[in-house]
Amino acid sequence: GDLGRGIHRDGKKIGQSPLRIFNIGDNPKIGYQAARFLAEGFIISNVEKIIMSNIGAGPAMASVVARALRVATLSWRYCDISRNLLTRVGMNEICWSMRQNRTIRVLKFGDNDVGLRFCTAEDQLGVHGLSLPRVIRENVTLRELDLSHLGLCSEAAIHLFDAIANNYTIRKFSVRSNFIDDEASFSLSEMLRSNDIIDDLDIGDNHFSYNTCFVLAECLEFNRSLNTLRADKNRLGSAGTATVEAFCSSLNMNCRLRVLILDSNRLGPEWGMLLADTMCRNNTLIRVSMLDNRLDIKAGGALLRAYTHNTVLLELALSGDEIGSILFAQFQELQRKKRSVLRVEDIAKETMVEHELSQMLFDYY
């Protein structure tokens, strides 16, 4: 903390701290008091990336961080204070300060023991409303927001999705590992239809089910911003194959999605067969993961044929115990070939660029 305040000699400050990145994460024995002193020390420093995740911090450090976010000369660009014990009170303090902050680009404060009341009607502050939706609506510099492992309920998710539907800055948004279910599916649909800025969305490890699967099937057809969608560890396959045709049709129409993660959704073999047929037509996906989805050998064979003929798809992850050791070995061999071809192409491009640069230098001299 003293180092963050600057370099002192004989009681006189002779210079600023030379640090630009300060990472002291995963040290839970630091504790409440020391974490507060650390945050205080680096308020006036030149540090641009500060990582204080899992250091045993409490609400006292949250108050210090909230005060720091109001400082106009703050140099922080990346702030990770996740996996601490900031509580709901500390999180609200930080959020109220973030409304007018113009320096933070990446904010991660997941897993902070905020409880189910956070961002619900019980958490509202009079006529001022809810702190976190106000941040999303009013902050104009935030690019990445991580709200994973906070224990958010569906009511909180509705407020968040409604707020981010009209946000024009956040590109990466995560609500992983919360308690959100299909009650928030309508707000999620409105967000995916209205927002054309988010390119990385993580809704994994929640309780989304049939309605959300149908929402994704509808919205992927129209959304032109998402590059990465993580919807693993949900219950998208609980309704059987009722939505698979709509989902596959939307993937055929979508021309933007690059990464699709559907692990642990109990999709079943019919999903595997129809998704294999879709992958033969899709020319944008480069990575698909379908681990632990109750597939069988027949679905594995169809996916292998699609993976073989699709030259754009570089990685297709499946569970070996579901498709059998023989097919799994063929997948591994095919993936090694695709990666080697990709590496050769990259080397050829690098060599071509170097040759062009050397030729330009030769012509110049």
N, C-alpha and C positions, 0 to 999 in steps of 0.2 A: 504493500500500500504506500509506503514512503517512497519507493522507487517511482511509482506512478506520478507522484507530486513533482518530480523533477530531481535534478542532480544538485546536491547542496555541498558546500565546502565552508567550514568554519561558521556554520549557521546562516550562510548566505546562498541563495539560489543562483547557480551559475549556468543553468541550461535545462531544457526540457528532457523528459525521459526519451531515450532513443528507440523504445519499443514501438512496433507497429502492430504486432500480433501477440496477444496475451492469452495463453491457453493453460488453465489450471484445472480443467475438468477431471471428473472421476477421482476426486479426493474427498470422500464424504466426512473424514475426520476433521476437516478445517473448522466446521461448526458455525454457529450463528454469529458470534462476535467478530471473529476474524474475517468472515465473508463480508460483513458490513464495512469493515475497515478497508478491505480490498476494493470494494465498489467505490467508496469515497475517494480513495487515492487516485483512481483512474478517471475521475470525472474531468479533470483539467489536463489530462495527458494527451498525447498525439496518437494513442492507440486507435486503430480503425477496426480491428477484429478482436472482440473480447468473448472468451468462452469460459463461463463459470457454471457449467452443468454438473450436477451431482457433487456439490461441495458442502452439503449440509446446511445451506442457507435457509433463513426464515423470513418472516414478515419484516424484520428490521432492514434486511438488505433490499427488500422490495421497495420500502420507503426511500432508501437512498437512490435506487435505480430510477424511481419515479421522479425524484428531484433532479437527477442527472438529465433525464429526457426533456426537461424544461429549459436546460441551459442552451443558449443560442450558439455557443462556440463548441458544443460537444462534437468530437471527431469520430464517434462510433458509427460504423456502417453495418457491422455484423454483430448481433448480440444473441448469445445462447445462454439462457438461464434456466434451462429445463431440468427436470428430475431433482427438484429441491422441495422445500416445504413452505412455499410462499403463501399458501392459503388463499381463500376467496377474497379476503380483505386486501392482501398485498397485490393480487392480480388486478383487482379493480383500481387500485392506486396507479399501477403501471399503465393500465389502459386509458384512464382519464388523462394521463400525461402524454400518451402517444398521439392524441388527437392532433396536436399542433406541432409535433416533432417533424423536422425536415432533414434529418440525417440518416436515420436507421433505414436500411434497405432489406435486411433479413432479420426477422424476429422469431426466436424459438423459445416458447415457454410452456411446453407440454409437460405432463406428469408432475403437477405441482399441488396435488391434494386440495383441489378447489371445491369438490363436492357437487352434488346433483343440482343444487340451487343456483349455481353460477350461470349467468346469462338467461335466467328465467324471470317471470313476473315478480317473484319474491326478491329478486336481486335488483329491482329497479330503484333508481335514486330520484324520487319525486318526479318533477317535470323534465328532468335531464335525461331520463330514459336509462338504457343499458349501456355499460361502458364499452364492451367489445364491438357491438354493432356500430356505435358512434365512431370508433377508430376506423373501421372499414369504410364508413361513409365519408369521413372528413380527412383522413390522412391521404396525402397525394404522393408520397415517396416510397411507401412500403412495396416491396416486390415479392417477398416470400413470407408466408405466415404458417407456422406449425402449431396446431392445436391438438396434437395427438396425446393420448393417455390422460385426458383431463376428466373423464367421466361425464361428458356432456350428454344430456338427455335429448329427446326429440324436440321438445319445446325450444331448447337452446339452439339446436341445429336449424330450426325454422327461422329464428331471428337472424342467424348467421347467413343462411342461404339467401334470405330476402335482402340483407344488406349488401352481400357481395354480387348480387345480380346487376347492380348499377355501379360496381367498382371498375375503374379503368387503369389500375396500376398493378394489382396483385397478379402475378403469373404462376406462382406455385402455392397451392393451398392443400393443407392436410388436416383431416379430422379422424385420423386412424385410431383405432382401439378406443372407441367410446361406446355409449349405449343408445345409439341412434337407430331407429327402426323405420318402418314404412310410413309412419305418421308424417315424416319429413319428406316424403317422396314428391309431393306436389311442389314444394318450395325448391327441391333439387331440380325438378323439371324446368321451372321458371328460370332458375339460375343458368342452366345449361343452354336454354334458348336465348336468354337475353345477354349473357356475358360472352364476349368474343375476345377476351384477353387471356384468361387462364389457359395455360398449355400443359400443366401438370396437376392432376387432381388425384388425391389419395383418400378413398372412402373405405379402405380395408379394415377388417377385424371389427365390424359392427354387427347390427342385427337386421340389415336390409334383406328383403325377401322378394316376393312375387311382384308387388307394385313397383318397386325400385328397378327390378330387372326390366319390366315393361317400359318404364321411364327412360332407362338407358337405351333400350332398343329404339324408342321414338326419337330421342334427342341426338343420338350419334349420326342419324341421317342428315340432320340440319346443321350440327355444330361444325365449325370450320377453324377452331382454335386449338382443341385438345391434341397434344402430341402423345401424352402418357396418361393412361387410366389404370389405376390400381383399385380393383374391387375384390380382392382376395379375402378369404375367411369370412364370408357372409353366408346367406342362405338363398342364393339366386336360383338354385336348382330345386327348391322345395316344392314348386308347382309342376314339376316334371318338365315336359317339352312344350308347354303351352306358349311360351314366349320365344322359343329358339328360332322359329322362322322369321319373326319380326327382328330379332337380334341379328341374324345372319343377313337379312335384307338391308339393314342399316349399315352393316360393315361393307356391303357391296357398294353402297352409295357414298360412304365416307371416303374422303380423299386426303385426310390429314393425319389420322391416328397412326403412330409409329410403334408404341409399346402398349400391350394389353396384358394385364395380370389378372387371372381368374382362378387362382389356386384355392383349394379347399372350399368349393361351393356345391359339392355333391351333384354335379351336372348330369352324369350318367353317360352311357355309350351313344345314345341318339344325338346328344349335343356334340359329341366328338365326331360323328359321321357328318352332320350338317356343317359344322365348323370347318371340317376338312374340305368339303365342297366349296365353301366360301373362300378359304385360303387359296384355292386354285385360281380364283378370279381377282382377289385383292392384290394390288401392287404397291401398297404403302406400308403395311406392317413389316417391321424388321425384327420384332421380338414378341413372342407369345408364350405365356406360361400357364400350364393347366395341370399343375401337380395335384395329386390327391383329389381326384374328381370322379372316382368310381368308373373309370373307363375299362374297356376290355380289349382283347387281342384284335378283334375286328375293327374297332375304332382306331386302335393303334396303327393297323395296316393302312387304313384310309388316310390318317394323318401323315404317315411316312411317305405315301405317294404324293400328297400335296406338298410336303416339305421338299421332296426331291424336285418337283417340277417348278416350284416357285423360286425364282432366282433372287428375289428381293428379300424374302424371309431368311434371316441369318440364324435365328435361335428359336427353337421350339422345345420347351421343357415339359417332360412327362415323367410320371413315376414308373420306375422299372418293374415294381411288383404288380402293377396293373396291366401293363402291355406285354410282359414277358421278357426274359433275358435276351432272347434272340433279336427281337425288334429293338430293344433298348441298345444293344451293341451296334445295330445298323444306324440308329439315330446318332450315336456317338461318333461313328466313323464319318457319316455325312456332315456332321457339324464341324469336325476337324478339317474336312476338305473345303467347306465354305469359308472357314476362317483363314485357311492358308491362301485361298484365292483372293480374299479381301486384303490380306497383308501384302501379297504381290502387287495388287493394283495400287495400294497406298505407296509402296516403294517406287513403283513406276511414276506415279504422280510427283513424288518428292524429287526423283531424279530429273524429271522434265522441268520442274521449277528451278532446280539448281542449274541445269544446263542453260535455261533462258537467262537467269541472272548472270552467270559467267559470261554468256555471249554479250549481254548488255554492257558489262564492265569492260570486256575486250574492245567493243566498238567505241566505248567512251574514251578509253586510253589510247 
